[in-house]
Amino acid sequence: MTAFNSEMLTGLTDKHLFKRDDGFMLHQQALQPFNRLQQAAAGDGIDIKIVSAFRSYQRQASIWQAKLSGARPVYNPLGQQVNMDSLSPMARLDAILLYSALPGGSRHHWGTELDVYDAAAVGADYQPRLEPAEYLTGGPFYKLQQWLIQHAADYNFFLPYQTYNGGVAHEPWHISYKPISSLFLAKLTPDILRETLIKHPIAEQELVLQHLPRIFSKYVSNICQ
């Protein structure tokens, strides 16, 4: 039985997580399945490494703030930098939400989500950019992406953003441990998210709260099953 509370759902605690030797934190029930996934991929010449796993509410809020303030660039699906000054307030939020989740609404809060790459396909000094081109035909991680499509489900993982559904962009690097993430998503509600945001305000708070039902349906619950 997996216990839930609003702090676990919204990234305000990491007490349910386990820190791996590489420093990344995962939900305890996702640890061994991910190890088995790595081992199976290694047998096919793929060295799966983590770029990002658990992110706290505070970390997500800092990313959100940096993108809204211009301290961090915002990109469109073609990899082009967006001119945020030319957009309406809501369009600015949509531009950010394409790749960066709303604080409290990020799947990375749960410890079930990992952004991964194939270290065997690149040099030791390569810094993954987490751009679609790296995972498409001709990219260094195309073999990994195809392997995940074929085998992730064997270890109870799936790609929640395998295709673009009108919300979050295509993210071929993002895998999710389905037995737990599906439960977390079912428990997370717009009301829980609203209460969290009220207690822990973020940039453009009023606009976010005004449009929260739309944001939730388009960018939180809208995934590939």
Beta strands, then each sheet from edge to edge (+ up, - down):
strand 1: 17-19
strand 2: 25-27
strand 3: 48-52
strand 4: 113-118
strand 5: 157-158
strand 6: 174-177
sheet 1: 1+ 2-
sheet 2: 3+ 4- 6+ 5-
end
